[in-house]
Structures are given as C-alpha cells and as structure tokens.
Amino acid sequence: MVTIDVNYGTLAGGARMGDVRIKKVLKAFEREAPSPIKREVSLAFIGDREMRRLNKVWRLKDKTTDVLSFGDEKGNGEILISYPQAVRQAKAMKHGVQDELVFLLVHGLLHLNGLDHERPIDAKHMFPLQEKILRSLGVDPRL
C-alpha cells in the first residue's frame, strides 16, 4: 500500500491536485506496479527556480524539468513536480493541467519503483507500464 503526503506550499491561487484524484492514481499504480510493497511518499509542488537548482545538483542539468524522484531501496521517497512546467507542458500538449499532474505523478511513482527510461531497453519496460496505468485512469498516455 502506498501512502502519500502532499505539500502544496509553493502553489498560488488555490491550484491543487485533488485528494480523490491522488487516491485514484495510487490505486491504479498498486494494481499495475510490479511487486508493490508498502511505500511512504512525499509529493511536493515546487517552482522552476528550485527545480532547476535540484536538477543541476542531482542530474548535472542546468535547466528546469517537470518531475524529479528521490527514493530508497524500499521505494519510499519524494516526488517533486514543477507546477509551472506542468502548466506549460499541458498547454503545449493541449490537455488539462490535472491530466499532466497525473502523468507526472505516475512517472515519478514508477521511478520510485526502480524503473527508468534513460536506456532504450529500460524504456521498453517502463513506458508500457506507464501507459497501462494512465489508460486505466482515463489519461492520454502520450510518450
């Protein structure tokens, strides 16, 4: 079972990812994830400046990104989503911000589950699972 603690600290104007939606994502993830175990996850929404700083420190990439995941060997960890980047991506892809947030949360959870997409062989495993979870949630699984 996955439990999640959400921090909306940096979001302005009442922007939120609803608790009901987060619970649906977690249930879909638990149904489809390989060997799910108990996980404690912290989800935080941050701005571009902080995301760029963290991306530079941890991935040596001096630019913002949409989502970063940090976890331990048990799958516990933290998922950071750049809300401004999610808004830009949703606009560019012509879909809603909430769908983009679901996409990024699923992507982050899969990373915490040990999956990656840096190498083509790893992407062949991660992306179909991501697509399956997103389809079960009614979200466009664009890759």
N, C-alpha and C positions, 0 to 999 in steps of 0.2 A: 504494500500500500504506500502510495506517495502522499506526503503531506507537504503543503506549500504555505509559506509565509510571504505576503506581498507587501512591498514598500512602494508607495506612490509618492514619496517625498518630493520629487522634483517636478511633478506634473502640475501644470497650471490649468485653470479654467475647468476643473472638475473632470478632466479626462480620466477614464478608468477602463480597466478590463474587468468586467463583472465577475463576481464570485461564482455565479452559476455557470458562466462560460468556462472559467478556470476549472471547476469541478468536472465539467464535461470533457475537457481536454485531458485531465488526469485519468478519468475512467477509460477513455479511448486509448491512451498510452498504456495503461495497465493491461488492457485486453490484448494489445498487439505486441508489446515490448518483449524481447527475449528474456526469459528468466527474471521477471520482475521481483524485486525484493523491497523491503521497507526502505524508503528514502525520505530524507528531510531536505527540502529545497527552499532556498530563499530566492524570491523573484523581486528584482528592483528595476524601476524605470529611471533611466538617467538621461542627461543631456549629451549633446555632441562633444562638448569640450572634455567632459570626464571620460566618455567612451574613447575619444581619440587618445587621451593620455594613457588609459589602460591598454588599448590596442598596441600602442608604441612600447609600453613596458613589457607586456606579456607575449606579444607576437612580432615585435620589431617592425610594425607597420604604422607609419606616421599619418594615419587617416582615421576617420570615424568608421565604424562598422555597425551593423544592425544588432547583432547579438554576440555575447561572449558567455561562455560557460566555464566554471571552475568547479572541479569535483574531486572527491577522494575515491579510493578503490571500492567503496561500498555504494557509490552512486549518489551520496549526499553531496550537496554543493550549493552553488549560487549561479543563477542565470541573470545576466544584466542585459536589458533591452534599451537601445537608444530610441526613445519615443519620437524625437524629431526625424530620425532616419526612417522609422517605421511609417510615419506620415508621408514622407517623400516617396518611399517605395510604393505605398498604397496608391498614391496619386499617379505615379508613373505606370503602374500595372492596371490602373483603372478599376480598382476594387476598394472595398471599405477598410478603414484602419483596423477595425476589430478583427477582420479576417487576417490581416497582416500580423497582428499581435498573436493570434492563434498559431499562424505559421511559424513565427519566431519562437514561441514557447515550445512547440513540438520539436523544432530543430534543436533548441537548447537542451530539452529533456533527452533527446537521442544522444547528444554529445555526452551528457552525464552518464548515459547508459554504456559509454565506451565506444560509441560509433563515431566514424569520421568520414570525410569525403575529400581529403587532400589528394589521395592517390585514387586513380580510376577504379582499382579493384575494391577499395573501401566504399567508394561512392555507389558501386553496383549493389552493395548490401544496404547502405543507409537510405538512399533515396527511394527505393521501392517501399520500404517500411514507412518512411515519412509520408509518402503518397497515400498509402493504405490508411494511415491514421487520419490524415487530413480529409480524405474522401468520406470516411466514416463520420466526420464532423460536418460534412457539407461545405468544406472549404476547398477552393481551387488549389490543386496540388502543384502548381507551376514550379518548374525546376530550372 
